[in-house]
Amino acid sequence: MKRIILIAVLSTALASVLTCQQQNYQELVNLADKCYNNKEYENSGEYYDSAFTIQQGTLFSYYNAACSWALAGNKTKALEYLNQSADLGWQYIDHLKKDTDLNSLHQTKEWAELINKVEKKIDEYESHLNKPLMRELEAINDSDQRNRMMMDSVQKRFGWDSKEMKELWSKQNKIDSLDLSRIKEVIKEYGYPGKSLVGDQSSTAWLVIQHADLKTQEEYLPILREATNKGELSKSSFALLVDRVRMGKGEKQLYGSQIQMKNGKYEIYPIEDEPNVNKRRAEVELGPLEDYVKQWGIEYKVPAENKH
């Protein structure tokens, strides 16, 4: 009886997926991610399958689809999508090897072939990169994030205006100043250090500029826009900088990425044309806002469009 019910449920889910092919690619990927988070792995895989009939996936969406299918027990589809991700340039070999979602694949001969394929592609890809600069940017990335990763726990324990928090910010501000000075030198010498120059460290310069003062953010915004248009920086990263600049100028943000604290509670900074925020987020490869803000304990629902 249980097996018959399960088949009926999956058939209903599949029908829903086929109906959802009317939706766009990003909406289906978002649905796949929601199913994954709910541990509905086969439904998640089906949504990914449908999304890829609309347009080619990215190396990340193929990888995520592989995780869903591996957890659902379909090794063939999982390996198929991992190979497609590898063909598009998957470089995160350590993550690939350690990802527990993929444990069921480790004993297959195809897994060993996949690892070998990815490692060869990484060697070929990195032969064209500036490795000394990559290592330097990796260290800058670490210095930018190390203290910031501690701030949430310090804030919860001692309070936002506490002596401990002020000391942490004082230390980080000095680091940020040094990091920004070096990033300005790098951009002056190389232009924006993007994917073709530093591989997976392409977001480091953006991160440092994101944490700089408004004048600096506005100065480098056109450079980062050009880098994004050339594929050297991700659309999602650039979108966050756009929001940060708008917030700094007292304007409403576009993508809902900026969170502020008021009266001891996190809340979303005001959004321009809020009913369409998720459409704009999808255009820059960001997931639904209601999912994004959960990490700050914010329950959110996109308001309906006022047609009057």
CYANA upper distance limits for C-alpha pairs under 8 A (distance plus 0.5 A):
  1 MET  CA      5 ILE  CA      6.86
  2 LYS  CA      6 LEU  CA      6.73
  3 ARG  CA      7 ILE  CA      6.75
  4 ILE  CA      8 ALA  CA      6.75
  5 ILE  CA      9 VAL  CA      6.71
  6 LEU  CA     10 LEU  CA      6.72
  7 ILE  CA     11 SER  CA      6.58
  8 ALA  CA     12 THR  CA      6.73
  9 VAL  CA     13 ALA  CA      6.71
 10 LEU  CA     14 LEU  CA      6.54
 10 LEU  CA     43 ASN  CA      7.93
 11 SER  CA     15 ALA  CA      6.70
 12 THR  CA     16 SER  CA      6.75
 13 ALA  CA     17 VAL  CA      6.74
 13 ALA  CA     43 ASN  CA      7.02
 14 LEU  CA     18 LEU  CA      6.76
 14 LEU  CA     43 ASN  CA      7.94
 14 LEU  CA     46 GLU  CA      7.44
 15 ALA  CA     19 THR  CA      6.74
 16 SER  CA     20 CYS  CA      6.63
 17 VAL  CA     21 GLN  CA      7.10
 17 VAL  CA     46 GLU  CA      7.26
 17 VAL  CA     47 TYR  CA      6.42
 17 VAL  CA     50 SER  CA      7.32
 18 LEU  CA     50 SER  CA      7.65
 20 CYS  CA     28 LEU  CA      7.74
 21 GLN  CA     28 LEU  CA      8.30
 21 GLN  CA     50 SER  CA      6.72
 21 GLN  CA     51 ALA  CA      7.76
 21 GLN  CA     54 ILE  CA      8.11
 23 GLN  CA     27 GLU  CA      6.88
 23 GLN  CA     28 LEU  CA      7.35
 24 ASN  CA     28 LEU  CA      7.08
 24 ASN  CA     51 ALA  CA      8.04
 24 ASN  CA     54 ILE  CA      7.88
 25 TYR  CA     29 VAL  CA      6.85
 25 TYR  CA     51 ALA  CA      5.39
 25 TYR  CA     52 PHE  CA      7.87
 25 TYR  CA     54 ILE  CA      6.57
 25 TYR  CA     55 GLN  CA      7.22
 26 GLN  CA     30 ASN  CA      6.60
 26 GLN  CA     51 ALA  CA      8.00
 26 GLN  CA    282 ALA  CA      6.49
 26 GLN  CA    285 GLU  CA      8.06
 27 GLU  CA     31 LEU  CA      6.78
 27 GLU  CA    282 ALA  CA      8.15
 28 LEU  CA     32 ALA  CA      6.66
 28 LEU  CA     47 TYR  CA      6.25
 28 LEU  CA     48 TYR  CA      7.27
 28 LEU  CA     50 SER  CA      7.76
 28 LEU  CA     51 ALA  CA      6.00
 29 VAL  CA     33 ASP  CA      6.72
 29 VAL  CA     47 TYR  CA      7.19
 29 VAL  CA     48 TYR  CA      6.43
 29 VAL  CA     51 ALA  CA      6.84
 29 VAL  CA     61 SER  CA      8.09
 30 ASN  CA     34 LYS  CA      6.80
 30 ASN  CA    287 GLY  CA      6.77
 30 ASN  CA    288 PRO  CA      7.74
 31 LEU  CA     35 CYS  CA      6.78
 31 LEU  CA     44 SER  CA      7.77
 31 LEU  CA     47 TYR  CA      7.23
 32 ALA  CA     36 TYR  CA      6.71
 32 ALA  CA     43 ASN  CA      7.70
 32 ALA  CA     44 SER  CA      4.65
 32 ALA  CA     45 GLY  CA      7.24
 32 ALA  CA     46 GLU  CA      8.19
 32 ALA  CA     47 TYR  CA      5.61
 32 ALA  CA     48 TYR  CA      6.43
 33 ASP  CA     37 ASN  CA      6.71
 33 ASP  CA     44 SER  CA      7.13
 34 LYS  CA     38 ASN  CA      6.76
 34 LYS  CA     44 SER  CA      8.10
 35 CYS  CA     39 LYS  CA      6.66
 35 CYS  CA     40 GLU  CA      5.40
 35 CYS  CA     41 TYR  CA      6.96
 35 CYS  CA     43 ASN  CA      6.87
 35 CYS  CA     44 SER  CA      5.45
 36 TYR  CA     40 GLU  CA      6.04
 36 TYR  CA     41 TYR  CA      5.85
 36 TYR  CA     44 SER  CA      6.03
 36 TYR  CA     68 SER  CA      7.08
 40 GLU  CA     44 SER  CA      6.67
 41 TYR  CA     45 GLY  CA      6.71
 41 TYR  CA     68 SER  CA      5.46
 41 TYR  CA     69 TRP  CA      7.12
 41 TYR  CA     71 LEU  CA      6.71
 41 TYR  CA     72 ALA  CA      5.75
 42 GLU  CA     46 GLU  CA      6.74
 42 GLU  CA     68 SER  CA      7.16
 42 GLU  CA     69 TRP  CA      6.86
 42 GLU  CA     71 LEU  CA      8.48
 42 GLU  CA     72 ALA  CA      5.67
 43 ASN  CA     47 TYR  CA      6.82
 44 SER  CA     48 TYR  CA      6.88
 44 SER  CA     65 ALA  CA      8.04
 44 SER  CA     68 SER  CA      6.68
 45 GLY  CA     49 ASP  CA      6.67
 45 GLY  CA     65 ALA  CA      6.20
 45 GLY  CA     66 ALA  CA      8.33
 45 GLY  CA     68 SER  CA      5.91
 45 GLY  CA     69 TRP  CA      6.05
 46 GLU  CA     50 SER  CA      6.80
 47 TYR  CA     51 ALA  CA      6.69
 48 TYR  CA     52 PHE  CA      6.76
 48 TYR  CA     61 SER  CA      8.36
 48 TYR  CA     65 ALA  CA      6.44
 49 ASP  CA     53 THR  CA      7.19
 49 ASP  CA     65 ALA  CA      8.48
 50 SER  CA     54 ILE  CA      7.50
 51 ALA  CA     55 GLN  CA      7.25
 51 ALA  CA     57 GLY  CA      8.28
 52 PHE  CA     56 GLN  CA      5.92
 52 PHE  CA     57 GLY  CA      6.32
 57 GLY  CA     61 SER  CA      6.24
 57 GLY  CA     62 TYR  CA      6.48
 58 THR  CA     62 TYR  CA      6.62
 58 THR  CA     85 SER  CA      7.67
 58 THR  CA     88 LEU  CA      7.88
 59 LEU  CA     63 TYR  CA      6.66
 59 LEU  CA     84 GLN  CA      7.74
 59 LEU  CA     85 SER  CA      4.71
 59 LEU  CA     86 ALA  CA      7.59
 59 LEU  CA     88 LEU  CA      6.05
 59 LEU  CA     89 GLY  CA      7.30
 59 LEU  CA     90 TRP  CA      6.62
 60 PHE  CA     64 ASN  CA      6.61
 60 PHE  CA     85 SER  CA      7.39
 60 PHE  CA     90 TRP  CA      8.41
 61 SER  CA     65 ALA  CA      6.56
 61 SER  CA     85 SER  CA      8.49
 62 TYR  CA     66 ALA  CA      6.70
 62 TYR  CA     81 TYR  CA      5.67
 62 TYR  CA     82 LEU  CA      6.96
 62 TYR  CA     84 GLN  CA      7.10
 62 TYR  CA     85 SER  CA      5.85
 63 TYR  CA     67 CYS  CA      6.94
 63 TYR  CA     81 TYR  CA      6.82
 63 TYR  CA     82 LEU  CA      6.00
 63 TYR  CA     85 SER  CA      6.25
 64 ASN  CA     68 SER  CA      6.91
 65 ALA  CA     69 TRP  CA      6.77
 65 ALA  CA     78 ALA  CA      7.60
 65 ALA  CA     81 TYR  CA      7.17
 66 ALA  CA     70 ALA  CA      6.48
 66 ALA  CA     77 LYS  CA      7.29
 66 ALA  CA     78 ALA  CA      4.44
 66 ALA  CA     79 LEU  CA      7.14
 66 ALA  CA     80 GLU  CA      8.11
 66 ALA  CA     81 TYR  CA      5.73
 66 ALA  CA     82 LEU  CA      6.30
 67 CYS  CA     71 LEU  CA      6.69
 67 CYS  CA     78 ALA  CA      7.08
 67 CYS  CA    101 ASP  CA      5.96
 67 CYS  CA    102 LEU  CA      6.62
 68 SER  CA     72 ALA  CA      6.63
 68 SER  CA     78 ALA  CA      8.09
 68 SER  CA    101 ASP  CA      8.26
 69 TRP  CA     73 GLY  CA      6.68
 69 TRP  CA     74 ASN  CA      5.70
 69 TRP  CA     75 LYS  CA      7.34
 69 TRP  CA     77 LYS  CA      6.78
 69 TRP  CA     78 ALA  CA      5.61
 70 ALA  CA     74 ASN  CA      6.01
 70 ALA  CA     75 LYS  CA      5.97
 70 ALA  CA     77 LYS  CA      8.26
 70 ALA  CA     78 ALA  CA      5.73
 70 ALA  CA    101 ASP  CA      7.14
 70 ALA  CA    102 LEU  CA      6.37
 70 ALA  CA    104 SER  CA      7.17
 70 ALA  CA    105 LEU  CA      7.80
 71 LEU  CA    101 ASP  CA      6.57
 71 LEU  CA    102 LEU  CA      7.79
 71 LEU  CA    104 SER  CA      8.31
 73 GLY  CA    104 SER  CA      8.34
 74 ASN  CA     78 ALA  CA      6.80
 75 LYS  CA     79 LEU  CA      6.55
 75 LYS  CA    104 SER  CA      8.07
 75 LYS  CA    105 LEU  CA      6.99
 76 THR  CA     80 GLU  CA      6.65
 77 LYS  CA     81 TYR  CA      6.69
 78 ALA  CA     82 LEU  CA      6.70
 79 LEU  CA     83 ASN  CA      6.62
 79 LEU  CA    105 LEU  CA      8.33
 79 LEU  CA    110 GLU  CA      7.88
 79 LEU  CA    111 TRP  CA      8.00
 80 GLU  CA     84 GLN  CA      6.92
 81 TYR  CA     85 SER  CA      6.65
 82 LEU  CA     86 ALA  CA      6.63
 82 LEU  CA    114 LEU  CA      8.35
 83 ASN  CA     87 ASP  CA      6.60
 83 ASN  CA    114 LEU  CA      7.25
 84 GLN  CA     88 LEU  CA      6.93
 85 SER  CA     89 GLY  CA      7.08
 85 SER  CA     90 TRP  CA      6.21
 86 ALA  CA     90 TRP  CA      5.17
 86 ALA  CA     91 GLN  CA      8.22
 86 ALA  CA    117 LYS  CA      8.12
 86 ALA  CA    118 VAL  CA      6.50
 89 GLY  CA    121 LYS  CA      7.80
 89 GLY  CA    122 ILE  CA      8.46
 90 TRP  CA    118 VAL  CA      7.53
 91 GLN  CA    118 VAL  CA      7.48
 91 GLN  CA    121 LYS  CA      8.42
 91 GLN  CA    122 ILE  CA      6.43
 91 GLN  CA    200 ASP  CA      8.48
 92 TYR  CA     96 LEU  CA      6.74
 93 ILE  CA     97 LYS  CA      6.72
 93 ILE  CA    115 ILE  CA      8.22
 93 ILE  CA    118 VAL  CA      7.60
 93 ILE  CA    119 GLU  CA      7.67
 94 ASP  CA     98 LYS  CA      6.69
 95 HIS  CA     99 ASP  CA      6.20
 99 ASP  CA    103 ASN  CA      7.71
102 LEU  CA    106 HIS  CA      7.72
105 LEU  CA    111 TRP  CA      6.63
106 HIS  CA    111 TRP  CA      6.25
106 HIS  CA    112 ALA  CA      8.11
107 GLN  CA    111 TRP  CA      7.63
108 THR  CA    112 ALA  CA      7.71
109 LYS  CA    113 GLU  CA      6.98
110 GLU  CA    114 LEU  CA      6.56
111 TRP  CA    115 ILE  CA      6.77
112 ALA  CA    116 ASN  CA      6.75
113 GLU  CA    117 LYS  CA      6.63
114 LEU  CA    118 VAL  CA      6.71
115 ILE  CA    119 GLU  CA      6.65
116 ASN  CA    120 LYS  CA      6.71
117 LYS  CA    121 LYS  CA      6.79
118 VAL  CA    122 ILE  CA      6.63
119 GLU  CA    123 ASP  CA      6.74
120 LYS  CA    124 GLU  CA      6.74
121 LYS  CA    125 TYR  CA      6.45
122 ILE  CA    126 GLU  CA      6.37
123 ASP  CA    127 SER  CA      6.70
124 GLU  CA    128 HIS  CA      8.03
125 TYR  CA    129 LEU  CA      7.70
126 GLU  CA    130 ASN  CA      8.48
126 GLU  CA    131 LYS  CA      8.06
126 GLU  CA    199 GLY  CA      8.16
128 HIS  CA    196 SER  CA      8.36
128 HIS  CA    197 LEU  CA      8.07
129 LEU  CA    134 MET  CA      8.44
129 LEU  CA    196 SER  CA      7.25
129 LEU  CA    197 LEU  CA      5.54
129 LEU  CA    198 VAL  CA      6.12
129 LEU  CA    199 GLY  CA      7.42
130 ASN  CA    134 MET  CA      6.67
130 ASN  CA    197 LEU  CA      6.29
130 ASN  CA    198 VAL  CA      6.37
131 LYS  CA    135 ARG  CA      6.72
131 LYS  CA    198 VAL  CA      7.55
132 PRO  CA    136 GLU  CA      6.81
133 LEU  CA    137 LEU  CA      6.58
133 LEU  CA    198 VAL  CA      7.41
134 MET  CA    138 GLU  CA      6.60
134 MET  CA    198 VAL  CA      5.64
134 MET  CA    199 GLY  CA      8.07
134 MET  CA    201 GLN  CA      6.72
135 ARG  CA    139 ALA  CA      6.88
136 GLU  CA    140 ILE  CA      6.86
137 LEU  CA    141 ASN  CA      6.50
137 LEU  CA    201 GLN  CA      6.90
137 LEU  CA    204 THR  CA      6.75
137 LEU  CA    205 ALA  CA      8.29
138 GLU  CA    142 ASP  CA      6.77
138 GLU  CA    201 GLN  CA      6.95
138 GLU  CA    204 THR  CA      7.98
139 ALA  CA    143 SER  CA      6.78
140 ILE  CA    144 ASP  CA      6.63
140 ILE  CA    179 ASP  CA      6.82
140 ILE  CA    204 THR  CA      7.84
141 ASN  CA    145 GLN  CA      6.82
141 ASN  CA    204 THR  CA      6.13
141 ASN  CA    207 LEU  CA      8.14
141 ASN  CA    208 VAL  CA      8.41
142 ASP  CA    146 ARG  CA      6.28
143 SER  CA    147 ASN  CA      8.06
143 SER  CA    175 ILE  CA      7.50
144 ASP  CA    148 ARG  CA      7.75
144 ASP  CA    172 GLN  CA      8.07
144 ASP  CA    175 ILE  CA      7.73
144 ASP  CA    176 ASP  CA      7.15
144 ASP  CA    179 ASP  CA      8.26
144 ASP  CA    207 LEU  CA      8.40
144 ASP  CA    208 VAL  CA      7.53
145 GLN  CA    149 MET  CA      6.43
146 ARG  CA    150 MET  CA      7.59
147 ASN  CA    151 MET  CA      7.13
147 ASN  CA    168 LEU  CA      7.35
147 ASN  CA    172 GLN  CA      7.01
148 ARG  CA    152 ASP  CA      8.30
148 ARG  CA    172 GLN  CA      8.27
150 MET  CA    154 VAL  CA      6.78
151 MET  CA    155 GLN  CA      6.36
151 MET  CA    165 MET  CA      7.61
151 MET  CA    168 LEU  CA      8.09
152 ASP  CA    156 LYS  CA      6.70
153 SER  CA    157 ARG  CA      6.63
154 VAL  CA    158 PHE  CA      6.31
154 VAL  CA    159 GLY  CA      7.63
154 VAL  CA    164 GLU  CA      7.69
154 VAL  CA    165 MET  CA      6.91
155 GLN  CA    159 GLY  CA      4.99
155 GLN  CA    160 TRP  CA      5.46
155 GLN  CA    162 SER  CA      8.35
155 GLN  CA    165 MET  CA      7.03
156 LYS  CA    160 TRP  CA      8.25
158 PHE  CA    162 SER  CA      6.27
158 PHE  CA    164 GLU  CA      7.44
158 PHE  CA    165 MET  CA      7.96
159 GLY  CA    165 MET  CA      7.87
160 TRP  CA    165 MET  CA      6.74
161 ASP  CA    165 MET  CA      7.03
161 ASP  CA    166 LYS  CA      7.37
162 SER  CA    166 LYS  CA      6.83
163 LYS  CA    167 GLU  CA      6.66
164 GLU  CA    168 LEU  CA      6.81
165 MET  CA    169 TRP  CA      6.73
166 LYS  CA    170 SER  CA      6.54
167 GLU  CA    171 LYS  CA      6.75
168 LEU  CA    172 GLN  CA      6.72
169 TRP  CA    173 ASN  CA      6.42
170 SER  CA    174 LYS  CA      7.10
171 LYS  CA    175 ILE  CA      7.10
172 GLN  CA    176 ASP  CA      6.53
173 ASN  CA    177 SER  CA      6.72
174 LYS  CA    178 LEU  CA      7.05
175 ILE  CA    179 ASP  CA      6.62
176 ASP  CA    180 LEU  CA      6.46
176 ASP  CA    208 VAL  CA      7.58
176 ASP  CA    211 HIS  CA      7.99
176 ASP  CA    212 ALA  CA      7.92
177 SER  CA    181 SER  CA      6.77
178 LEU  CA    182 ARG  CA      6.98
179 ASP  CA    183 ILE  CA      6.70
179 ASP  CA    208 VAL  CA      7.34
180 LEU  CA    184 LYS  CA      6.64
180 LEU  CA    208 VAL  CA      6.57
180 LEU  CA    209 ILE  CA      7.41
180 LEU  CA    212 ALA  CA      7.82
181 SER  CA    185 GLU  CA      7.06
182 ARG  CA    186 VAL  CA      6.79
183 ILE  CA    187 ILE  CA      6.68
183 ILE  CA    205 ALA  CA      6.57
183 ILE  CA    208 VAL  CA      8.07
184 LYS  CA    188 LYS  CA      6.63
185 GLU  CA    189 GLU  CA      6.74
186 VAL  CA    190 TYR  CA      6.40
186 VAL  CA    191 GLY  CA      7.68
186 VAL  CA    192 TYR  CA      8.24
186 VAL  CA    193 PRO  CA      7.88
187 ILE  CA    191 GLY  CA      4.83
187 ILE  CA    192 TYR  CA      5.63
187 ILE  CA    193 PRO  CA      7.20
192 TYR  CA    205 ALA  CA      8.14
192 TYR  CA    223 ILE  CA      7.42
192 TYR  CA    224 LEU  CA      7.56
192 TYR  CA    227 ALA  CA      7.06
193 PRO  CA    197 LEU  CA      6.39
193 PRO  CA    198 VAL  CA      6.80
193 PRO  CA    202 SER  CA      6.53
193 PRO  CA    205 ALA  CA      7.55
193 PRO  CA    232 GLU  CA      8.36
194 GLY  CA    198 VAL  CA      6.45
194 GLY  CA    199 GLY  CA      7.39
194 GLY  CA    201 GLN  CA      8.05
194 GLY  CA    202 SER  CA      4.86
194 GLY  CA    203 SER  CA      7.87
194 GLY  CA    227 ALA  CA      7.57
194 GLY  CA    232 GLU  CA      4.92
194 GLY  CA    233 LEU  CA      6.46
195 LYS  CA    199 GLY  CA      4.73
195 LYS  CA    200 ASP  CA      6.97
195 LYS  CA    201 GLN  CA      7.79
195 LYS  CA    202 SER  CA      5.56
195 LYS  CA    231 GLY  CA      8.21
195 LYS  CA    232 GLU  CA      5.39
195 LYS  CA    233 LEU  CA      7.36
196 SER  CA    232 GLU  CA      7.23
197 LEU  CA    202 SER  CA      8.40
198 VAL  CA    202 SER  CA      6.32
202 SER  CA    206 TRP  CA      8.35
202 SER  CA    232 GLU  CA      7.51
202 SER  CA    233 LEU  CA      6.78
203 SER  CA    207 LEU  CA      6.60
203 SER  CA    233 LEU  CA      7.04
203 SER  CA    234 SER  CA      8.33
203 SER  CA    237 SER  CA      7.93
204 THR  CA    208 VAL  CA      6.90
205 ALA  CA    209 ILE  CA      6.75
206 TRP  CA    210 GLN  CA      6.38
206 TRP  CA    224 LEU  CA      7.98
206 TRP  CA    237 SER  CA      7.89
206 TRP  CA    238 PHE  CA      8.37
207 LEU  CA    211 HIS  CA      6.96
208 VAL  CA    212 ALA  CA      6.91
209 ILE  CA    216 THR  CA      7.51
209 ILE  CA    217 GLN  CA      6.40
209 ILE  CA    220 TYR  CA      8.18
210 GLN  CA    217 GLN  CA      7.13
210 GLN  CA    241 LEU  CA      6.39
210 GLN  CA    244 ARG  CA      7.78
212 ALA  CA    216 THR  CA      6.73
212 ALA  CA    217 GLN  CA      6.93
213 ASP  CA    217 GLN  CA      6.84
214 LEU  CA    218 GLU  CA      6.61
214 LEU  CA    245 VAL  CA      6.91
214 LEU  CA    248 GLY  CA      6.64
214 LEU  CA    249 LYS  CA      8.41
215 LYS  CA    219 GLU  CA      6.65
216 THR  CA    220 TYR  CA      6.78
217 GLN  CA    221 LEU  CA      6.40
217 GLN  CA    241 LEU  CA      8.14
217 GLN  CA    245 VAL  CA      7.08
218 GLU  CA    222 PRO  CA      8.30
218 GLU  CA    245 VAL  CA      7.25
220 TYR  CA    224 LEU  CA      6.79
221 LEU  CA    225 ARG  CA      6.55
221 LEU  CA    241 LEU  CA      8.21
221 LEU  CA    242 VAL  CA      8.29
222 PRO  CA    226 GLU  CA      6.71
223 ILE  CA    227 ALA  CA      6.78
224 LEU  CA    228 THR  CA      6.60
224 LEU  CA    233 LEU  CA      7.89
224 LEU  CA    238 PHE  CA      7.37
225 ARG  CA    229 ASN  CA      6.75
225 ARG  CA    238 PHE  CA      7.37
226 GLU  CA    230 LYS  CA      6.79
227 ALA  CA    231 GLY  CA      6.81
227 ALA  CA    232 GLU  CA      5.49
227 ALA  CA    233 LEU  CA      6.16
228 THR  CA    232 GLU  CA      6.06
228 THR  CA    233 LEU  CA      5.07
228 THR  CA    234 SER  CA      6.45
228 THR  CA    235 LYS  CA      6.52
228 THR  CA    238 PHE  CA      7.40
233 LEU  CA    237 SER  CA      7.58
233 LEU  CA    238 PHE  CA      7.80
234 SER  CA    238 PHE  CA      7.07
235 LYS  CA    239 ALA  CA      6.65
235 LYS  CA    284 VAL  CA      5.48
235 LYS  CA    285 GLU  CA      7.30
236 SER  CA    240 LEU  CA      6.98
236 SER  CA    284 VAL  CA      5.62
236 SER  CA    285 GLU  CA      6.34
236 SER  CA    286 LEU  CA      6.55
237 SER  CA    241 LEU  CA      7.16
238 PHE  CA    242 VAL  CA      6.80
239 ALA  CA    243 ASP  CA      6.85
239 ALA  CA    255 TYR  CA      7.38
239 ALA  CA    284 VAL  CA      7.41
240 LEU  CA    244 ARG  CA      6.67
240 LEU  CA    255 TYR  CA      7.91
240 LEU  CA    257 SER  CA      6.48
240 LEU  CA    258 GLN  CA      8.15
241 LEU  CA    245 VAL  CA      6.65
242 VAL  CA    246 ARG  CA      6.72
242 VAL  CA    253 GLN  CA      8.22
242 VAL  CA    254 LEU  CA      8.28
243 ASP  CA    247 MET  CA      6.54
243 ASP  CA    252 LYS  CA      8.49
243 ASP  CA    253 GLN  CA      5.29
243 ASP  CA    254 LEU  CA      6.57
243 ASP  CA    255 TYR  CA      7.09
243 ASP  CA    256 GLY  CA      7.93
243 ASP  CA    257 SER  CA      7.15
243 ASP  CA    258 GLN  CA      7.15
244 ARG  CA    248 GLY  CA      6.66
244 ARG  CA    253 GLN  CA      8.10
244 ARG  CA    258 GLN  CA      7.23
245 VAL  CA    249 LYS  CA      6.79
246 ARG  CA    250 GLY  CA      6.81
246 ARG  CA    251 GLU  CA      5.41
246 ARG  CA    252 LYS  CA      6.77
246 ARG  CA    253 GLN  CA      6.19
247 MET  CA    251 GLU  CA      5.94
247 MET  CA    252 LYS  CA      6.79
247 MET  CA    253 GLN  CA      6.63
247 MET  CA    258 GLN  CA      8.28
247 MET  CA    269 TYR  CA      8.26
252 LYS  CA    269 TYR  CA      7.95
252 LYS  CA    270 PRO  CA      5.82
252 LYS  CA    271 ILE  CA      5.47
252 LYS  CA    272 GLU  CA      5.67
253 GLN  CA    257 SER  CA      8.35
253 GLN  CA    258 GLN  CA      8.07
253 GLN  CA    269 TYR  CA      7.70
253 GLN  CA    270 PRO  CA      6.90
253 GLN  CA    271 ILE  CA      5.30
253 GLN  CA    272 GLU  CA      6.29
254 LEU  CA    271 ILE  CA      6.28
254 LEU  CA    272 GLU  CA      6.01
254 LEU  CA    273 ASP  CA      8.16
254 LEU  CA    277 VAL  CA      7.32
254 LEU  CA    280 ARG  CA      8.05
255 TYR  CA    271 ILE  CA      7.77
255 TYR  CA    277 VAL  CA      6.36
255 TYR  CA    278 ASN  CA      8.11
255 TYR  CA    280 ARG  CA      6.98
255 TYR  CA    281 ARG  CA      6.20
256 GLY  CA    268 ILE  CA      7.29
256 GLY  CA    269 TYR  CA      7.58
256 GLY  CA    270 PRO  CA      8.25
256 GLY  CA    271 ILE  CA      6.61
256 GLY  CA    277 VAL  CA      7.59
256 GLY  CA    289 LEU  CA      7.23
257 SER  CA    268 ILE  CA      8.41
258 GLN  CA    268 ILE  CA      6.88
258 GLN  CA    269 TYR  CA      6.30
259 ILE  CA    266 TYR  CA      7.05
259 ILE  CA    267 GLU  CA      6.18
259 ILE  CA    268 ILE  CA      5.14
259 ILE  CA    269 TYR  CA      6.01
260 GLN  CA    266 TYR  CA      6.14
260 GLN  CA    267 GLU  CA      5.96
260 GLN  CA    268 ILE  CA      6.65
260 GLN  CA    269 TYR  CA      6.47
261 MET  CA    265 LYS  CA      5.77
261 MET  CA    266 TYR  CA      4.86
261 MET  CA    267 GLU  CA      6.53
262 LYS  CA    266 TYR  CA      6.83
262 LYS  CA    267 GLU  CA      7.54
266 TYR  CA    296 TRP  CA      6.99
266 TYR  CA    297 GLY  CA      8.17
266 TYR  CA    298 ILE  CA      7.62
267 GLU  CA    298 ILE  CA      7.36
268 ILE  CA    293 VAL  CA      8.46
271 ILE  CA    277 VAL  CA      8.20
272 GLU  CA    277 VAL  CA      8.42
273 ASP  CA    277 VAL  CA      7.28
274 GLU  CA    302 VAL  CA      7.53
274 GLU  CA    303 PRO  CA      7.41
275 PRO  CA    302 VAL  CA      6.33
275 PRO  CA    303 PRO  CA      5.77
275 PRO  CA    304 ALA  CA      6.14
275 PRO  CA    305 GLU  CA      5.70
276 ASN  CA    280 ARG  CA      7.11
276 ASN  CA    305 GLU  CA      8.34
277 VAL  CA    281 ARG  CA      6.66
277 VAL  CA    289 LEU  CA      8.14
277 VAL  CA    302 VAL  CA      8.25
278 ASN  CA    282 ALA  CA      6.53
278 ASN  CA    287 GLY  CA      8.10
278 ASN  CA    288 PRO  CA      6.07
278 ASN  CA    289 LEU  CA      6.86
279 LYS  CA    283 GLU  CA      6.93
280 ARG  CA    284 VAL  CA      7.23
281 ARG  CA    285 GLU  CA      6.76
281 ARG  CA    286 LEU  CA      5.32
281 ARG  CA    287 GLY  CA      7.00
281 ARG  CA    288 PRO  CA      7.50
281 ARG  CA    289 LEU  CA      8.27
282 ALA  CA    286 LEU  CA      5.82
282 ALA  CA    287 GLY  CA      6.85
282 ALA  CA    288 PRO  CA      8.06
287 GLY  CA    291 ASP  CA      7.64
287 GLY  CA    292 TYR  CA      7.43
288 PRO  CA    292 TYR  CA      6.97
289 LEU  CA    293 VAL  CA      6.72
289 LEU  CA    300 TYR  CA      8.26
289 LEU  CA    302 VAL  CA      8.40
290 GLU  CA    294 LYS  CA      7.27
290 GLU  CA    299 GLU  CA      7.46
290 GLU  CA    300 TYR  CA      5.63
290 GLU  CA    301 LYS  CA      6.61
290 GLU  CA    302 VAL  CA      7.94
293 VAL  CA    297 GLY  CA      7.35
293 VAL  CA    298 ILE  CA      5.99
293 VAL  CA    299 GLU  CA      7.81
293 VAL  CA    300 TYR  CA      7.92
294 LYS  CA    298 ILE  CA      5.63
294 LYS  CA    299 GLU  CA      6.93
